[in-house]
Amino acid sequence: MAKAIKRKLTVESAEAVLGLHWFVAQGDGLFAEEGLEVEILKPKAPPRFGPNDPRRFDHHLVNAFNYQTLFEERKCDIYRACEWGQIRRSYDSKRGGPIVGKRPAVVCQGVYVRPESPVNAPIQLANKTVGIQFHQGSHYSTIAMLEGFVSPQEMKIVHAGPVEERYDALEKGEVDAATLMEPWITLAEKNGFKKIIETFYLGVENIALDLEPETFQALMRAVRKAVKHINADKKRYIHYLLAEMPDQYRKQITPEDFYLPRLRYVDPAPYSREEFEHASEWMKKWDLVPKDASYEKLVANLIT
């Protein structure tokens, strides 16, 4: 029997692949088992930047909360994103919302080019435009993937919006390459787009300072159960990813097209000082976060 509802919570999920654990815990009744009522909110995509807008080329001109504004607007209690982006947003937050641990989703991002592109290796992306979204996983992971092959001066990353818009820009030839995640990776590969390089990266969870610890622990118990459900039958939950795609794209792929090992979900875990310092020092090197970003200021582990 489900426990009495303790509290209605709101969590943010920008794309289903990043927060699949939320959707599965909700759909499989795991939140209800913990006495929780959880609403999942999807942030609205930010307005597109015009081709000559200087914000396309300089992350300093783009607010770190450009896409994920719900937390700052006090419309959600919990939100998650890539490790690097959450370090920056934790630093910039006016509301105050520390990193409390690592999220379950270990996400894959890959740089793709059109089938006819002459690019076949990362080194050939020197001075080629790569569509990303500033202050999101595609931004940071692209720098991390390319820095071993091209110099900072040759790296031409441009803000092309959320992943759907990045795929669209690549398909139309508005960028030479684009960094994609699922389900857009599967769509790209189904349509013959070439993968040049890919990586997996960590993400973290941030919560409101007034969220009761016992409520958060109940939430994490449900999430851990959801991770078990996902890993027991990943194909069963791909419909959550497909549901977010526009019809003209969704009808081109099926769950059978997905490479399931690319969908990686693990138990939420503490975020160590060593992990934070490794990530934040790399960000400081690339001028992605101020020099005074510190573990003491930005992290308050609640996951055990």
C-alpha positions in Angstrom: 0.0 0.0 0.0 1.3 3.4 -0.9 2.3 5.7 2.0 0.5 8.9 2.7 1.7 11.7 0.4 4.4 13.7 2.3 4.8 16.5 -0.2 4.2 17.3 -3.8 7.6 17.9 -5.5 8.5 19.3 -8.9 11.6 18.2 -10.8 13.0 19.6 -14.0 13.9 17.4 -17.0 15.3 19.2 -20.0 15.4 15.9 -22.1 14.1 12.5 -21.2 17.5 10.8 -21.7 19.0 13.0 -19.0 16.3 12.3 -16.4 14.9 8.9 -17.5 15.0 7.9 -13.8 12.4 10.5 -13.0 10.0 9.3 -15.8 10.4 5.6 -14.8 9.9 6.3 -11.1 6.8 8.2 -11.9 5.4 5.9 -14.6 6.1 2.7 -12.6 4.6 4.1 -9.4 7.9 4.2 -7.5 7.4 7.7 -6.2 3.9 6.8 -4.9 5.4 3.9 -3.1 7.5 6.3 -1.1 4.5 8.6 -0.4 5.6 11.2 -2.9 3.7 13.0 -5.6 6.2 14.2 -8.2 5.5 16.5 -11.2 8.1 16.6 -14.0 8.5 19.9 -15.7 10.2 20.5 -19.1 11.7 23.9 -19.6 10.9 25.9 -22.7 13.5 26.0 -25.3 15.2 29.4 -25.4 14.7 31.7 -28.4 17.0 30.9 -31.3 19.9 33.3 -31.9 20.1 34.8 -35.4 23.1 33.8 -37.6 25.0 36.9 -36.8 24.0 37.2 -33.2 27.3 37.6 -31.2 25.8 35.3 -28.5 26.3 32.4 -30.9 30.0 32.7 -30.6 30.8 33.8 -27.1 29.5 31.9 -24.0 30.3 34.9 -21.8 27.2 36.6 -23.4 24.9 33.8 -22.5 23.4 33.3 -19.1 24.2 29.9 -17.5 20.4 29.6 -16.8 19.5 30.5 -20.4 17.6 27.1 -20.7 17.0 25.9 -17.2 15.3 28.9 -15.5 12.6 27.0 -13.6 14.8 26.5 -10.5 15.7 30.2 -10.3 12.1 31.1 -10.8 11.2 28.8 -7.8 9.0 26.6 -10.0 10.9 23.4 -9.3 12.5 21.8 -6.2 15.2 19.7 -8.0 17.0 19.9 -11.2 19.9 18.1 -12.8 22.3 18.6 -15.6 25.9 17.9 -16.6 28.5 18.1 -13.9 30.2 21.2 -15.4 27.0 23.1 -16.1 25.7 22.6 -12.6 29.0 23.8 -11.1 28.5 27.0 -13.1 24.8 27.3 -12.2 25.4 26.6 -8.6 28.0 29.5 -8.6 25.6 31.9 -10.4 22.4 30.9 -8.6 20.7 33.8 -6.7 18.2 31.3 -5.2 20.9 29.0 -3.8 20.8 25.4 -4.7 23.8 23.2 -3.9 25.0 20.1 -5.7 23.9 17.2 -3.5 25.3 14.2 -5.5 25.7 12.6 -8.8 22.7 11.8 -10.9 22.0 8.3 -12.3 22.3 9.3 -16.0 25.7 8.9 -17.5 25.1 10.6 -20.8 26.7 10.1 -24.2 27.3 13.0 -26.5 28.8 12.5 -30.0 30.0 14.9 -32.7 28.3 14.1 -36.0 28.7 15.3 -39.6 26.5 14.9 -42.7 27.0 11.8 -44.8 28.8 13.7 -47.6 31.1 15.7 -45.3 34.8 15.3 -46.0 35.4 15.2 -42.2 36.3 11.7 -41.0 38.4 12.3 -37.9 38.4 14.8 -35.0 41.6 16.6 -36.2 39.7 17.5 -39.4 37.2 19.6 -37.3 39.8 22.3 -37.0 38.1 25.6 -38.1 34.8 23.7 -38.7 31.7 25.0 -37.0 30.3 22.5 -34.4 26.8 23.2 -33.1 26.4 23.0 -29.3 24.4 24.7 -26.6 26.3 27.0 -24.3 26.5 26.0 -20.6 25.0 22.5 -21.3 26.7 19.1 -21.6 27.1 19.5 -25.4 29.2 22.7 -24.8 31.6 21.2 -22.2 31.8 17.7 -23.6 32.7 19.1 -27.1 35.6 21.1 -25.7 36.7 18.0 -23.8 36.5 15.8 -26.9 38.3 18.2 -29.3 41.0 19.7 -27.1 43.3 16.7 -27.8 43.0 17.2 -31.6 42.7 20.9 -32.3 44.0 24.1 -30.7 41.7 26.5 -28.9 42.1 28.9 -31.8 40.9 26.2 -34.2 37.9 25.2 -32.1 34.8 26.8 -33.7 32.0 25.8 -31.4 28.8 27.8 -32.0 25.6 28.0 -30.0 22.9 26.2 -32.0 20.4 25.6 -29.3 18.9 22.4 -27.7 19.6 19.0 -29.3 16.6 19.1 -31.7 17.7 22.5 -33.0 21.3 21.2 -33.3 20.2 18.3 -35.4 18.1 20.5 -37.6 21.0 22.9 -38.1 23.2 20.0 -39.1 20.7 18.5 -41.4 20.2 21.9 -43.2 24.0 22.5 -43.4 23.9 25.6 -41.1 26.9 24.0 -39.2 29.6 21.7 -40.3 29.0 19.4 -37.4 26.8 19.1 -34.3 27.1 17.4 -30.9 24.1 15.1 -30.3 22.7 12.8 -27.6 20.0 10.2 -27.7 17.5 9.8 -29.3 19.1 12.1 -31.9 22.2 10.0 -32.1 20.1 7.0 -33.2 18.3 9.2 -35.7 21.5 10.6 -37.1 23.0 7.1 -37.5 19.8 5.8 -39.1 20.1 8.6 -41.7 23.8 7.9 -42.4 25.4 10.8 -40.5 28.9 10.1 -39.5 30.1 9.9 -35.9 33.5 11.6 -35.5 34.0 11.2 -31.8 31.8 10.5 -28.7 32.2 10.6 -24.9 30.3 9.8 -21.7 30.1 12.3 -18.9 28.7 12.6 -15.4 25.9 14.8 -14.2 24.8 16.0 -10.8 21.6 16.8 -8.9 20.8 20.2 -7.3 18.1 20.9 -4.8 16.3 23.8 -3.1 17.8 24.7 0.3 14.4 24.3 2.0 13.8 20.7 0.8 13.5 18.4 3.8 16.3 15.8 3.9 13.9 13.0 4.7 11.9 13.9 1.6 15.0 13.9 -0.5 16.0 10.5 0.8 12.6 9.1 -0.1 13.0 10.5 -3.6 16.4 8.9 -3.9 15.0 5.5 -2.8 12.5 5.7 -5.6 15.2 6.7 -8.1 17.4 3.7 -7.1 14.5 1.4 -7.8 13.9 3.2 -11.1 17.6 2.5 -12.1 17.0 -1.2 -11.5 13.9 -1.1 -13.6 15.8 0.7 -16.5 18.7 -1.7 -16.5 16.5 -4.7 -16.4 14.8 -3.7 -19.7 16.1 -0.6 -21.3 14.1 -1.0 -24.5 10.9 -0.9 -22.4 11.5 2.7 -21.6 12.8 4.1 -24.9 9.2 5.4 -25.6 10.0 8.3 -23.1 12.8 9.4 -25.4 10.8 9.1 -28.6 7.8 10.9 -27.1 9.8 14.2 -27.0 10.6 14.1 -30.7 8.5 15.9 -33.4 6.5 13.5 -35.5 8.6 13.8 -38.6 11.6 12.6 -36.7 10.0 10.1 -34.3 8.5 8.0 -37.2 12.0 7.5 -38.6 13.2 5.3 -35.8 12.0 2.5 -33.4 13.3 1.1 -30.1 15.0 -1.6 -32.2 17.3 0.9 -33.7 18.9 2.0 -30.4 22.3 0.7 -29.3 21.3 -0.1 -25.7 24.7 0.0 -24.1 24.8 3.7 -24.9 22.0 4.2 -22.3 23.8 4.1 -19.0 22.1 4.6 -15.6 23.7 4.0 -12.2 22.7 4.5 -8.6 22.9 8.2 -7.4 26.1 8.7 -5.4 28.0 11.3 -3.4 30.0 13.9 -5.3 33.5 13.8 -4.0 35.8 16.7 -3.5 38.3 15.1 -5.9 35.7 14.9 -8.6 34.6 18.5 -8.1 38.1 19.8 -8.1 39.1 17.9 -11.2 36.0 19.3 -13.1 36.2 22.8 -11.7 40.0 23.2 -12.4 39.4 22.2 -16.0 36.6 24.7 -16.3 38.8 27.5 -14.9 41.4 26.6 -17.5 38.8 27.3 -20.2 37.4 30.4 -18.5 34.1 28.6 -17.9 33.7 29.4 -14.2 35.2 32.0 -11.9 38.4 31.2 -10.1 36.8 31.3 -6.7 34.4 28.4 -7.4 35.0 26.0 -4.5 33.7 22.7 -3.1 32.8 24.4 0.2 30.6 27.0 -1.6 28.8 24.8 -4.1 28.5 21.2 -2.8 26.4 19.8 0.1 26.3 16.1 -0.3 23.0 14.5 0.7 23.3 11.2 -1.2 24.9 8.4 0.8 
